[in-house]
Amino acid sequence: MKTQKEKHFENYDVMMSVFGELDENIERLTDAFDVDVFAMGTGVKVSGEEKDVEGTIRAIDALEKLCKKQPLSSQSVNMVIGYAKAGKDFDVEDLMGTVAITARGKIIRPKTLGQKKYVDAIKRSSIVFGVGPAGTGKTYLAVAAAVAAFRAEEVNRIILTRPAVEAGERLGFLPGDLQSKVDPYLRPLYDALFDMLGADTYQKYLERGNIEVAPLAYMRGRTLDDSFIILDEAQNTSREQMKMFLTRIGFGSKVVITGDITQIDLPEDKVSGLKIAMKVLDGIDDISICKLTGADVVRHQLVQKIIEAYEVYDKKNPPEPAAKSGPYRRKKQ
């Protein structure tokens, strides 16, 4: 049923903050809720379907509260819209909460509704799966949570690991010893730690054994007690590797497993261990599975559009199964 409602702001400056530069925030609201918004003095009139109008008014109320605390960013606007579309009341403290503080004093906070649920799950559960496309902050937020737990003395070690399989490359073709071969694959984890701790502090903890960054193969045969363990790029684990990793967990440890099931680099005849684990472990107490989407991307705005475009294309053009080749036979002379 069509309806319309009015919303009045405290003053003109607040109204302009909510509208954003060139009315970009209001345009996002009209796209998200399929409503018409008309400015009138220091207020707006919203018209459309009743549910959409209520959601828009709820989002505008939240943006008004938030802009009095901090400047509105594209991420914070998206988070408010996410809350409103889910029918939830937005709490300004959801965006003001701190995950960690970097070495340069930058405060790390969740920037979308999906990220907020992900961070809450990490605080609440012993094992958390963070699955979603590139740019959703899966690894960075996990490292931030690990550093926060380490600083609070909730754990004694931070262990970061990932399988050394990437985009068709094989370690044997890379120069150097094993550490030199795997370092490029671990670089995103190094970068996140450097950002959180600073290079000097990172090196100090590394030498003490408080921080370990290693390929997944190094985890075999170990029991990891009192540790915050992050398995990154888990979509490239096999079923056996994932089971091996999950059974390394000891007392007092927390595990975060991140991955993107749309970017699997395994041979076509192997099933991702991440996919299997999400099915097998779904519904078990103290295990949370968080699925981030394109709406949670916090990189350049084009990244979100690229991800959405690929999702639409993949739905219309599902990949064909690769033909299995028969056994090799030497040609007779």
C-alpha positions in Angstrom: 0.0 0.0 0.0 1.3 3.4 -1.0 1.9 5.9 1.8 4.0 9.0 2.6 5.6 10.3 5.7 7.5 13.5 6.7 10.7 13.8 8.6 12.0 17.1 10.1 15.6 17.8 11.0 17.0 19.8 13.9 18.5 22.4 11.6 19.6 22.9 8.0 23.2 21.9 8.7 22.2 18.5 10.0 19.9 18.0 7.0 22.8 18.7 4.6 25.0 16.3 6.5 22.4 13.6 6.1 21.9 14.3 2.4 25.6 14.1 1.8 27.7 15.7 -1.0 25.5 16.1 -4.1 22.7 14.3 -2.2 24.6 11.0 -2.6 23.3 9.5 0.7 19.7 10.2 -0.2 20.3 8.6 -3.6 21.5 5.5 -1.9 18.4 5.4 0.2 16.1 5.8 -2.8 17.9 3.0 -4.6 17.9 0.7 -1.6 14.2 1.2 -0.7 12.6 2.2 -4.1 11.0 5.4 -2.6 10.8 9.1 -3.6 12.3 11.6 -1.3 11.4 15.3 -1.6 13.2 18.1 0.4 11.0 20.8 2.0 12.6 23.4 4.2 14.4 21.6 6.9 12.6 18.3 6.3 11.8 15.7 3.8 8.7 13.9 2.5 9.1 10.2 1.7 6.6 8.4 -0.5 6.4 4.7 -1.6 5.2 1.4 -0.3 4.6 1.4 3.5 7.4 -1.0 4.3 10.0 0.9 2.2 8.9 4.3 3.6 9.3 3.0 7.2 12.7 1.6 6.4 13.8 4.9 4.8 12.6 7.0 7.8 14.4 4.6 10.1 17.6 5.0 8.1 17.3 8.8 8.1 16.8 8.9 11.8 19.9 6.8 12.3 22.0 8.9 9.9 20.9 12.0 11.8 22.1 10.6 15.1 25.3 9.3 13.6 26.3 12.6 11.8 26.3 14.3 15.2 29.0 11.9 16.4 31.2 11.6 13.3 31.3 12.5 9.6 29.2 10.1 7.5 31.2 7.8 5.3 30.0 5.6 2.4 30.6 2.5 4.7 28.7 3.9 7.6 25.7 4.9 5.3 25.8 1.3 3.9 25.8 -0.1 7.4 22.8 2.0 8.4 20.9 1.0 5.3 21.7 -2.7 6.1 20.2 -2.3 9.6 17.1 -0.5 8.2 16.5 -3.1 5.5 16.8 -5.9 8.1 14.1 -4.0 10.2 16.5 -3.4 13.0 17.0 -0.2 15.0 20.5 1.2 14.6 22.6 1.8 17.6 25.2 4.5 17.1 27.5 2.6 19.4 27.6 -0.2 16.8 29.9 2.0 14.7 31.7 3.6 17.6 32.9 0.2 19.1 36.6 -0.5 18.7 38.1 -3.8 17.5 41.7 -2.7 17.9 44.0 0.3 17.6 46.9 0.2 15.1 50.5 1.2 15.8 49.8 4.6 14.3 46.7 5.2 16.6 44.1 4.4 14.0 40.9 2.9 15.5 39.7 -0.2 13.7 35.9 -0.5 13.7 33.4 -2.6 11.7 32.1 -0.6 8.8 29.1 -2.6 7.6 26.3 -4.7 9.2 28.0 -7.9 8.0 31.3 -6.9 9.5 29.6 -6.1 12.8 28.1 -9.6 12.9 31.5 -11.1 12.0 33.3 -9.2 14.8 30.6 -10.1 17.3 30.9 -13.8 16.3 34.7 -13.7 16.9 34.1 -12.3 20.4 31.4 -14.9 21.1 32.6 -18.2 19.5 35.7 -20.4 19.7 35.6 -21.2 16.0 34.4 -18.7 13.4 34.2 -19.0 9.6 34.3 -15.7 7.8 33.4 -16.3 4.1 32.9 -13.6 1.5 34.4 -11.9 -1.5 37.6 -9.9 -1.7 37.6 -6.5 0.1 35.1 -7.4 2.9 37.8 -7.2 5.6 37.7 -10.8 6.6 41.5 -11.2 7.2 42.1 -7.6 8.5 39.4 -7.7 11.1 40.5 -11.2 12.2 44.1 -10.0 12.7 42.8 -6.9 14.5 40.8 -9.2 16.9 43.8 -11.4 17.4 46.0 -8.5 18.3 43.3 -7.2 20.7 43.1 -10.6 22.4 46.9 -10.8 22.7 47.2 -7.3 24.2 44.4 -8.2 26.7 46.4 -11.3 27.6 43.5 -13.6 26.6 46.0 -15.6 24.5 49.8 -16.2 24.5 50.3 -16.5 20.8 49.0 -15.4 17.4 49.4 -18.0 14.7 48.6 -17.0 11.1 48.6 -19.6 8.4 47.4 -20.2 4.8 47.7 -22.9 2.2 50.5 -22.2 -0.4 48.3 -22.7 -3.5 47.5 -19.7 -5.6 46.1 -19.1 -9.1 47.7 -22.0 -10.8 51.2 -21.3 -9.5 53.3 -24.1 -8.0 56.0 -23.7 -5.3 58.5 -25.8 -7.2 58.8 -23.2 -10.0 59.6 -20.3 -7.5 63.2 -19.4 -6.6 64.7 -19.8 -3.2 64.3 -22.0 -0.2 60.9 -23.1 1.2 60.5 -19.9 3.4 61.3 -17.7 0.4 58.8 -19.6 -1.7 55.9 -19.3 0.8 56.6 -15.7 2.0 54.8 -14.1 -1.0 51.7 -16.1 -0.2 51.8 -15.0 3.5 52.4 -11.3 2.6 48.7 -10.2 3.3 49.1 -11.6 6.8 52.4 -9.8 7.3 50.9 -6.5 6.1 48.0 -6.7 8.5 50.3 -7.5 11.5 52.7 -4.6 10.5 49.8 -2.2 10.4 48.5 -3.3 13.9 51.9 -3.7 15.7 54.5 -1.7 13.8 57.5 -3.4 12.3 59.7 -3.2 15.4 57.1 -4.6 17.8 56.2 -7.3 15.3 59.8 -8.4 15.0 60.2 -8.5 18.8 57.2 -10.8 19.2 58.2 -12.9 16.3 61.7 -13.6 17.9 60.0 -14.4 21.2 57.7 -16.9 19.5 54.5 -14.9 20.4 53.8 -14.6 16.7 54.1 -17.3 14.1 53.4 -16.9 10.4 53.7 -20.2 8.5 52.2 -22.3 5.7 49.4 -24.7 6.6 51.7 -27.7 6.2 53.6 -26.6 9.3 50.6 -27.2 11.5 50.5 -31.0 11.1 51.2 -32.9 14.3 50.9 -29.9 16.7 48.5 -29.0 19.5 47.9 -25.3 19.7 47.0 -24.2 23.2 46.2 -20.6 24.4 46.5 -19.3 20.8 44.6 -17.1 18.4 44.8 -19.0 15.1 43.8 -17.5 11.7 43.6 -19.7 8.7 43.4 -17.4 5.6 42.5 -18.4 2.0 40.8 -21.5 3.4 39.0 -22.2 0.2 42.3 -23.6 -1.1 42.5 -26.3 1.5 41.6 -29.9 0.7 39.1 -31.8 2.9 42.1 -33.6 4.6 43.9 -30.3 5.2 40.9 -28.7 6.8 40.2 -31.6 9.1 43.9 -31.7 10.1 43.8 -28.0 10.9 40.6 -28.1 12.9 41.9 -31.0 15.0 45.0 -28.9 16.0 43.0 -26.7 18.3 43.9 -26.9 22.0 42.6 -25.5 25.3 42.1 -21.7 25.5 42.4 -21.2 21.8 40.3 -19.3 19.3 40.2 -19.9 15.6 39.1 -17.8 12.7 38.9 -19.3 9.2 38.5 -17.0 6.3 38.0 -17.6 2.6 36.2 -16.9 -0.6 34.5 -19.9 -2.2 34.3 -18.1 -5.5 38.1 -18.0 -5.9 39.1 -21.6 -5.5 42.6 -22.4 -7.0 42.5 -26.2 -6.3 42.7 -28.7 -9.2 39.2 -29.3 -10.6 39.0 -32.8 -9.3 39.4 -31.6 -5.7 36.6 -30.3 -3.5 37.4 -27.3 -1.2 37.8 -28.2 2.4 36.1 -24.9 3.4 32.9 -25.8 1.5 32.8 -29.2 3.2 33.5 -27.8 6.7 30.8 -25.2 6.4 28.2 -28.0 5.7 29.6 -30.5 8.3 30.0 -28.0 11.2 26.9 -25.9 10.6 24.7 -25.8 13.7 27.4 -26.9 16.2 27.5 -24.9 19.4 30.4 -22.5 19.7 31.0 -22.5 16.0 29.8 -19.5 13.9 29.6 -19.2 10.2 29.5 -15.6 8.9 28.7 -15.0 5.2 29.8 -11.5 4.0 28.5 -10.2 0.7 29.3 -7.5 -1.9 27.5 -5.0 0.5 30.3 -5.5 2.9 33.1 -4.5 0.5 35.1 -1.6 1.9 37.5 -1.1 -1.0 37.0 1.2 -4.0 33.3 1.4 -4.9 34.1 -0.2 -8.2 35.1 -3.4 -6.4 31.6 -3.9 -5.1 30.2 -3.3 -8.6 32.7 -5.8 -10.1 31.7 -8.5 -7.6 28.0 -7.9 -8.2 28.5 -8.1 -12.0 30.4 -11.4 -11.7 27.7 -12.8 -9.5 25.0 -12.0 -12.1 27.1 -13.4 -14.9 27.9 -16.6 -13.0 24.2 -17.2 -12.3 23.4 -16.8 -16.0 26.4 -18.8 -17.2 27.3 -21.6 -14.7 30.7 -23.1 -15.4 30.6 -26.4 -17.4 32.3 -29.4 -15.7 35.7 -30.1 -17.1 36.1 -33.1 -19.3 38.1 -35.9 -17.6 41.0 -37.0 -19.7 41.7 -40.7 -20.0 45.0 -42.4 -19.0 48.1 -41.4 -20.9 49.2 -44.0 -23.5 52.4 -43.7 -25.3 51.9 -43.6 -29.0 53.2 -46.6 -30.9 56.0 -45.9 -33.4 
